[in-house]
Amino acid sequence: MTMSAIRLKKNEDKRLKQGHLWIFSNEIDNQVSPLKNFEAGQVVTVEAANGKAIGVAYVNPNTLICGRLLSRNPKVQFNQAFLKKRIQAAQALREANFDAPFYRLVFGESDGLPGLVIDRFGDVFVAQITTAGMEALKEELVQTIENLYHPQALVLRNDSPSRELEGLSLYTEVAIGPLPDEIVIEENGAKFAIPTEDGQKTGWFYDHRIARGRLQDFVKDKTVLDVFSYLGGWGIEAAVAGAKEVTCVDASTFALDGVDRNAELNGVAEKVITIEGNAFDVLKALATEAHKYDVVIVDPPAFVKRKKDFKAGADGYRRINELAMRLLNTDGILVSASCSHHMSRDALLQQIQLASRHIDRNIQMFEQGHQGPDHPIHPAIPETEYIKTFFFKVSKSW
C-alpha cells in the first residue's frame, strides 16, 4: 500500500538531516501537500522539497509539531513489528545499565518511539501515550508488551494534559490485569512501595536515581531535609544510608503517607519525620524556629514548564534555594535539582549563585548530576535533556 506524502518547503529538511525528529506545521509545503488533507495520527512518507523521500512520520494537522519522524527508511511500516524491535532495543540498553527490572523502559524520541513513555516496575508496566500517532497503535502496543513480557499488569496512564493539544481524551485504563494496589521496587539499596492508582505521572521518578545514589555518600550520621519529597526518594535513601534524622516536606497528604509507608518498609521509621505544607511556607517556618540541617535537598516540580514562564520560574528557583541555604549548618551540603527543560544548567546555577550572595553565603559546586541512563539523551534533540542536579558545599562568606 502506497502511503500519502507530506512535502517540506525548500531547506526545511535541514534539521531532520541533523537528527531531529520533529516537523513543524510552518515547514510543510501546503501547496503540494495541504495539511488539512491528513487525519490526526496518519502515517505518511516525508519528502524533501525536491520530492525525494527522506523518511516516514506520523502527522497531526492540528498541532504545531505536526509530524514526528519514525524512521529515515521510507519503506518502514509503523506496526507491531516496528514497536517490538524498538522496545527490544530499548530493553537492551537498560539491561546493560541495571541489574533489576526497575527503570524507564522507553523514553520517547530518545528510543525512537515519539509520543510513548513506558516505566517498568518488575512485572508491572505503566505506559503513557501523548500523541495521536501513537494512540492509533495502542492495541498493537498492548499486544507487544503482552507478547514480550507476559506482565502481571499494564496500566495506560493517558491523563497527561499534553494529550489535549493532540485532540485526545484523558483517561486511565488497566489494559492488562489484575493491577495490585501497590508495587515494591528497589533503588540504591532501598525499597519503595509505589501506589498504582493515584501516583504522580507514571508513579515514580527514576530520572534522579544516580544522583540519589551519590547523595548516600554524604549523609551518614547527618540531619537531612528533603523538600518536595513526594514518596521520599531522596530522604528514605538517605535514611537507609545512615542519616541520623530525615525530615520530608511535601504539600500532599497522599505523598507523605507514602513516605511513612516507605520508612516502615525500610526499617527507618524512627528517624523519618514528615511535614505537610507549601514548601516555601514550611521552610520559612523552620527558619523562624531556628531549625538547622547538615544536608538539604531541593527537588521541586518544574517551575518553568514553558518559555513564557521563565522569569517567574527562575525567581522561584532562586527563592527556594535561598530558603534552603538559610537552614543549613555551616559547611552543610545543598543538593539542588530541576526538571525544567527550559531552565538551562547555566541559568539554574546563576539563580543559586544569586541566592547565595543575597544571604552572604559562599557556595562550592563539587559535583553535578544528570538524568539516569534509562532516560537517554538524543544529541540532536535538546528537549530530551531536562534533569539538572548540583551538589554544593555552603559556607559563610569568605
Phi, psi and omega in degrees: 000129180278129179277150170294163183232146168252138182254131177273153173291167181302133177070001181278002176268000186300312183295322178296319178296331179279354173120347180292161183245356186264144174238126181265152186300329181281000178264355183273138173278096185286348175286319182275317184224080181302127181301327184297345180278354184253153177263151177299125179095356182292139178268132186223161168276140177257128181243141171289173183300333180274004177091358180284130178289129182240004177159186179237138180219164163254153188234160169217106185293350186262003184237157179298311172277095190270351179210147176229121185290131179260326181201152175269001175265110184297348183265358183293142175256130178272095186212193183296322178296322177298311180301315181301314182297316181291321180292322178296322178295319178296318179302317182298320178295319180292318181294334177287342185248339186227143181274334184244154186278056178233101184188170168281114184283320180228131180237067171049229183305325182297336178252017177071021179229069183301138179086009182224130171233135175229125172255139180249128176238075185068243180258019172245131183240139176237119182246150176227122179254129185238001181230155180295325180297319179284326178300325181296339181251023185301313182298320178294324178297312179301316180295323179296316179294321176300313183292321184283322192238344186045057189287158172295319182206150170227122178251134173260105179268069183268058182240017179286133180303336180296340178296329181296327176297333181268002182077023183255148177283161178258131180198161170237135185219134171273101185281329175225135183219185006278154181265124177289160180294327178212160177238140176254124177245168176239137178209124176052041176083002179244155176252145180225131173271119183256121177291137185270336186267313192245014180291160178289138177050240180270005172113333183208152180252090180290342192297333182264012186307313185295317180293323178296323176295321179294323179304324184300339179288345189245005193249357184301127180063020181255159170266133189233137175242120181251107185262138189061055194287335191052238184272005175096026182309308180287311187294314180295319179294328175293317180298317179297329181276004173108012176300146182286318180208139181232130176245124180252130181243129175204155180278349187257124174300318180303314181296316183289330171299323177294323176299313179299318179298317183286329175296317178295319182300329183257005178068030181236019185302328184291344180243014179246126180244144176240145176228123180265134177156170175299129187303317181298317181292319181296316181295323176296317180295319178297321178293319179299324180274007175065031174287146177223150181224155178278328182223131175235130177249129177239108182229075186281165169296170183299117175277341181237086182278334178223159182305321184292345178273001193301310186300310180294320180294318179299320179295324177298316177297319179297314184293317183291326178287327175295315178299320180297316181297326180296337183267358183273140168295160177303135183063029176282174182247128173252126172252114184242126185233159173214141175247017180273114176301322185284354175257100184291164178304313181295320181294319178295316179301320179297318179295322179291322176296318177300318179298318182294320181288328181296330179248018173059051174245154173254132179240141176235115177278120183248354176198151174237144177245156181228172176294151185291169183292350173273004172236063185299150181259130175272114187303332181271355184236090182304333181297342180278351176254120185220338184273130172231136175221131178240139173249122182238145160267129183245122182226172176297151184300138179289000000 
